[in-house]
């Protein structure tokens, strides 16, 4: 197991490296987040880390590592909360409990990157929401931006196809066809590539596909015992390989417009009511929310620097 002091040092260094990608002060997103926020005027301190509504998950992670080392990863949930109450002389709010559970899950299992159900609840917890396992809580685009960014800060891992497909479905639910970082890894899934057979004219999804026409190679012929494999004799004859790829959702126009405005404040960007600009507007709001969370992290690290230590 890694030395706790070294682990804290490395995580602090990584957390301080997370800088906003564009100005977000005074944005519409910031004004919206201040509404009905009970702690908007309350500074973060060591005493209220586990009760402050906006305590960043990475700050909670660092605080637990500072207080308990890596031992807390293996503790029962009730033990974690009891030790926080004992060491910090503080209660643990419901939001903080959700963040702690999410952080522990990120550290101890790969499920957030392999199971869409677990990923969904992790994203909710990291975004100051209470996960509810009895029903779906599909994440919004801004929650995906901030949530995946925070996941990458705590433990960067590649996502399995199942979770990537779920993220892409959530993005498309917002009618957005292009995804910049930190969601760029699902661009293929968002674009929905399809293949068109130039011999028989059949068309189908090219996701998780070998690029060979199902119809021409009799992939689903019941005479093959439903093996779902192309007839190798037909493949050797060159059947099913005269295909072209097309994108159901073309990201290029949105990407081009995004690159023009991505480093500017939303107040400086003049957007029109076109399909492209409407999508870019959603991306800008999501970018602002991610950057607000990054700014919160930076400000909270400064506030707790004397306790956490300098790097």
C-alpha positions as CSV (number, residue, x, y, z in Angstrom):
1,X,0.0,0.0,0.0
2,X,1.2,3.5,-0.9
3,X,2.6,5.6,1.9
4,X,-0.3,7.8,3.1
5,X,1.8,11.0,3.3
6,X,3.2,10.4,-0.2
7,X,-0.3,9.7,-1.5
8,X,-1.6,12.9,0.1
9,X,1.2,14.9,-1.5
10,X,0.6,13.5,-4.9
11,X,-3.2,14.0,-4.8
12,X,-2.8,17.6,-3.5
13,X,-0.4,18.3,-6.4
14,X,-2.9,16.7,-8.9
15,X,-5.8,18.6,-7.4
16,X,-4.0,22.0,-7.6
17,X,-3.2,21.3,-11.2
18,X,-6.9,21.3,-12.1
19,X,-7.5,24.7,-13.5
20,X,-10.6,26.2,-15.1
21,X,-10.5,26.0,-18.9
22,X,-12.4,29.3,-19.4
23,X,-13.7,32.2,-17.2
24,X,-16.9,31.2,-15.4
25,X,-17.3,34.1,-12.9
26,X,-20.6,35.8,-13.1
27,X,-22.0,33.3,-15.6
28,X,-25.6,32.3,-15.8
29,X,-24.7,28.9,-14.5
30,X,-23.0,30.4,-11.4
31,X,-26.1,32.6,-10.7
32,X,-28.3,29.5,-11.0
33,X,-26.2,27.5,-8.6
34,X,-26.4,30.2,-5.9
35,X,-30.2,29.9,-5.8
36,X,-31.5,28.0,-2.8
37,X,-27.9,27.2,-1.7
38,X,-27.9,27.3,2.1
39,X,-24.0,27.6,2.3
40,X,-23.4,30.0,-0.5
41,X,-22.0,32.7,1.9
42,X,-20.4,30.2,4.3
43,X,-16.6,29.7,3.9
44,X,-15.3,26.2,4.1
45,X,-13.3,25.3,7.2
46,X,-11.9,22.1,8.8
47,X,-14.9,22.1,11.2
48,X,-17.6,22.1,8.5
49,X,-16.0,20.0,5.8
50,X,-18.6,17.3,6.3
51,X,-21.6,19.6,6.7
52,X,-21.0,22.3,4.1
53,X,-23.3,21.7,1.1
54,X,-20.6,22.6,-1.5
55,X,-17.6,20.7,-0.1
56,X,-15.8,19.3,-3.2
57,X,-15.6,15.5,-3.3
58,X,-11.8,15.7,-3.8
59,X,-11.5,17.9,-0.7
60,X,-13.4,15.2,1.3
61,X,-11.1,12.6,-0.2
62,X,-8.0,14.6,0.9
63,X,-9.5,15.3,4.3
64,X,-10.1,11.6,5.0
65,X,-6.7,10.7,3.7
66,X,-5.1,13.3,5.9
67,X,-7.0,12.1,9.0
68,X,-7.0,8.4,8.5
69,X,-4.5,7.5,5.8
70,X,-5.6,4.8,3.3
71,X,-7.1,2.7,6.2
72,X,-10.5,4.2,5.8
73,X,-10.9,2.5,2.4
74,X,-11.5,-0.8,4.2
75,X,-13.7,0.5,7.0
76,X,-17.4,-0.2,7.3
77,X,-19.7,2.8,6.5
78,X,-20.8,3.2,10.1
79,X,-17.1,3.2,11.3
80,X,-16.2,6.0,8.8
81,X,-19.0,8.2,10.0
82,X,-18.2,7.5,13.7
83,X,-14.6,8.3,13.2
84,X,-15.4,11.6,11.4
85,X,-17.6,12.6,14.3
86,X,-14.9,11.7,16.8
87,X,-11.9,13.3,15.0
88,X,-13.6,16.3,13.5
89,X,-16.2,16.9,16.2
90,X,-18.7,17.2,13.4
91,X,-21.9,15.6,12.1
92,X,-22.0,14.2,8.6
93,X,-24.7,15.6,6.4
94,X,-26.6,13.4,4.0
95,X,-24.9,15.0,1.0
96,X,-21.5,14.4,2.6
97,X,-22.4,10.7,3.3
98,X,-23.3,10.2,-0.4
99,X,-20.0,11.8,-1.5
100,X,-18.0,9.6,1.0
101,X,-19.7,6.5,-0.3
102,X,-19.0,7.5,-3.9
103,X,-15.3,8.3,-3.2
104,X,-14.9,5.0,-1.3
105,X,-16.5,3.1,-4.3
106,X,-14.1,4.9,-6.7
107,X,-11.1,3.8,-4.7
108,X,-12.1,0.2,-4.0
109,X,-13.9,-1.2,-7.0
110,X,-14.0,-0.9,-10.8
111,X,-17.8,-0.9,-11.0
112,X,-18.1,2.8,-11.7
113,X,-16.3,2.2,-15.0
114,X,-18.0,-1.1,-15.9
115,X,-21.6,-0.8,-14.7
116,X,-23.9,2.0,-15.9
117,X,-26.1,1.6,-12.8
118,X,-23.2,2.3,-10.5
119,X,-21.8,5.0,-12.7
120,X,-25.1,6.8,-12.7
121,X,-25.3,6.9,-8.9
122,X,-21.6,8.0,-8.6
123,X,-22.3,10.9,-10.9
124,X,-25.3,12.0,-8.8
125,X,-23.3,11.9,-5.6
126,X,-20.4,13.8,-7.0
127,X,-22.8,16.5,-8.2
128,X,-24.3,17.3,-4.8
129,X,-27.3,15.0,-5.3
130,X,-28.5,12.1,-3.2
131,X,-28.4,8.9,-5.2
132,X,-31.7,6.9,-5.2
133,X,-31.3,3.3,-6.2
134,X,-35.1,2.7,-6.5
135,X,-35.3,4.7,-9.8
136,X,-33.2,6.0,-12.6
137,X,-31.4,9.3,-12.3
138,X,-30.1,10.0,-15.8
139,X,-27.4,12.6,-15.6
140,X,-27.6,15.9,-17.4
141,X,-24.8,17.1,-19.7
142,X,-23.4,19.4,-17.1
143,X,-23.4,16.7,-14.5
144,X,-21.5,14.4,-16.9
145,X,-18.9,17.1,-17.5
146,X,-18.3,17.8,-13.8
147,X,-18.8,14.2,-12.6
148,X,-16.4,12.6,-15.1
149,X,-13.9,15.3,-14.5
150,X,-14.0,14.6,-10.7
151,X,-13.8,10.9,-11.3
152,X,-10.6,11.5,-13.3
153,X,-9.2,13.5,-10.5
154,X,-9.8,10.7,-8.0
155,X,-8.9,7.7,-10.1
156,X,-8.5,7.9,-13.9
157,X,-9.6,4.6,-15.5
158,X,-10.9,3.7,-19.0
159,X,-14.7,3.1,-19.3
160,X,-16.2,-0.1,-20.5
161,X,-18.5,-0.2,-23.6
162,X,-21.6,-0.5,-21.4
163,X,-20.9,2.8,-19.5
164,X,-19.7,4.6,-22.7
165,X,-23.0,3.7,-24.4
166,X,-24.9,5.0,-21.4
167,X,-23.0,8.2,-21.4
168,X,-23.6,8.6,-25.1
169,X,-27.3,8.0,-24.7
170,X,-27.4,10.7,-22.0
171,X,-25.6,13.1,-24.3
172,X,-27.9,12.4,-27.2
173,X,-30.9,12.9,-24.9
174,X,-29.8,16.5,-24.7
175,X,-29.7,16.7,-28.6
176,X,-25.9,17.2,-28.6
177,X,-23.8,15.6,-31.3
178,X,-20.3,16.6,-30.3
179,X,-18.5,16.1,-26.9
180,X,-15.2,17.8,-26.0
181,X,-13.1,16.8,-23.0
182,X,-13.7,15.4,-20.5
183,X,-16.2,13.4,-22.5
184,X,-14.3,13.0,-25.8
185,X,-13.9,9.3,-25.3
186,X,-17.6,8.7,-26.2
187,X,-17.6,10.7,-29.4
188,X,-17.8,7.5,-31.5
189,X,-20.8,6.3,-29.5
190,X,-22.4,9.7,-29.7
191,X,-21.9,9.9,-33.5
192,X,-23.6,6.5,-34.0
193,X,-21.6,5.2,-36.9
194,X,-23.5,2.9,-39.3
195,X,-22.4,0.7,-42.2
196,X,-24.1,0.6,-45.5
197,X,-23.5,-2.5,-47.7
198,X,-22.9,-1.3,-51.3
199,X,-23.8,-4.8,-52.6
200,X,-27.1,-5.5,-51.0
201,X,-28.0,-2.1,-49.6
202,X,-28.5,-3.2,-46.0
203,X,-27.7,-0.8,-43.2
204,X,-27.0,-1.3,-39.5
205,X,-25.1,0.0,-36.5
206,X,-21.3,-0.2,-36.8
207,X,-20.8,0.0,-33.1
208,X,-19.3,-3.1,-31.6
209,X,-19.3,-4.6,-35.1
210,X,-16.7,-6.3,-37.3
211,X,-17.4,-4.2,-40.4
212,X,-18.8,-7.2,-42.4
213,X,-22.3,-7.1,-43.9
214,X,-24.6,-9.3,-41.8
215,X,-26.9,-10.0,-44.8
216,X,-24.3,-10.9,-47.4
217,X,-22.5,-13.3,-45.0
218,X,-25.6,-14.8,-43.6
219,X,-24.6,-14.0,-40.0
220,X,-28.0,-14.7,-38.6
221,X,-28.9,-17.7,-40.8
222,X,-30.6,-20.3,-38.5
223,X,-28.8,-23.0,-40.5
224,X,-25.6,-21.9,-38.7
225,X,-27.1,-22.6,-35.3
226,X,-27.4,-19.0,-34.4
227,X,-23.7,-18.6,-33.9
228,X,-24.0,-14.9,-35.0
229,X,-20.7,-15.4,-36.9
230,X,-20.4,-14.7,-40.6
231,X,-20.1,-17.6,-42.9
232,X,-16.4,-17.9,-43.4
233,X,-16.7,-19.4,-46.8
234,X,-18.6,-16.4,-48.0
235,X,-16.0,-14.1,-46.3
236,X,-13.2,-15.8,-48.1
237,X,-15.1,-15.2,-51.3
238,X,-15.0,-11.5,-50.5
239,X,-18.7,-11.3,-49.7
240,X,-19.9,-8.6,-47.2
241,X,-16.8,-6.5,-47.3
242,X,-18.0,-3.8,-49.8
243,X,-19.3,-1.5,-47.1
244,X,-19.0,2.2,-46.2
245,X,-19.3,3.9,-42.9
246,X,-21.6,6.9,-42.3
247,X,-22.3,8.9,-39.2
248,X,-25.9,9.2,-38.0
249,X,-25.0,12.3,-36.0
250,X,-22.3,14.5,-37.6
251,X,-20.2,16.2,-35.0
252,X,-18.0,18.3,-37.4
253,X,-20.1,21.5,-37.6
254,X,-20.5,21.7,-33.8
255,X,-16.9,20.9,-33.2
256,X,-15.8,23.7,-35.6
257,X,-18.1,26.3,-33.8
258,X,-17.0,25.0,-30.4
259,X,-13.3,25.5,-31.2
260,X,-14.1,29.1,-32.0
261,X,-15.7,29.9,-28.6
262,X,-14.4,27.3,-26.1
263,X,-11.9,29.5,-24.3
264,X,-14.3,32.5,-24.1
265,X,-16.7,33.5,-21.3
266,X,-20.3,32.8,-22.2
267,X,-21.0,36.5,-21.8
268,X,-18.6,37.2,-24.7
269,X,-20.1,34.7,-27.1
270,X,-22.8,35.7,-29.5
271,X,-24.9,32.7,-30.3
272,X,-27.8,32.4,-32.8
273,X,-30.9,30.2,-32.8
274,X,-29.4,27.6,-35.1
275,X,-29.1,23.9,-34.5
276,X,-25.3,24.3,-34.2
277,X,-25.3,27.2,-31.8
278,X,-28.0,25.7,-29.6
279,X,-25.8,22.7,-29.1
280,X,-22.8,24.9,-28.5
281,X,-24.8,26.8,-25.9
282,X,-25.4,23.6,-24.0
283,X,-21.8,22.7,-24.1
284,X,-20.8,26.1,-22.8
285,X,-23.2,25.9,-19.9
286,X,-21.7,22.4,-19.1
287,X,-18.2,23.7,-19.4
288,X,-19.0,26.6,-17.0
289,X,-20.5,24.2,-14.5
290,X,-17.3,22.0,-14.6
291,X,-15.1,25.0,-14.3
292,X,-17.2,26.3,-11.3
293,X,-16.5,23.0,-9.6
294,X,-12.8,23.2,-10.4
295,X,-12.8,26.8,-9.0
296,X,-14.5,25.5,-5.9
297,X,-11.8,22.9,-5.5
298,X,-9.0,25.4,-5.9
299,X,-10.6,27.9,-3.4
300,X,-11.2,25.2,-0.9
301,X,-7.7,23.9,-1.1
302,X,-6.4,27.4,-0.4
303,X,-8.8,27.7,2.6
304,X,-7.5,24.4,4.0
305,X,-3.9,24.7,3.0
306,X,-2.6,25.3,6.5
307,X,-4.2,22.1,7.7
308,X,-3.6,19.9,4.6
309,X,-0.1,21.2,4.1
310,X,1.6,22.8,1.2
311,X,2.8,21.0,-1.9
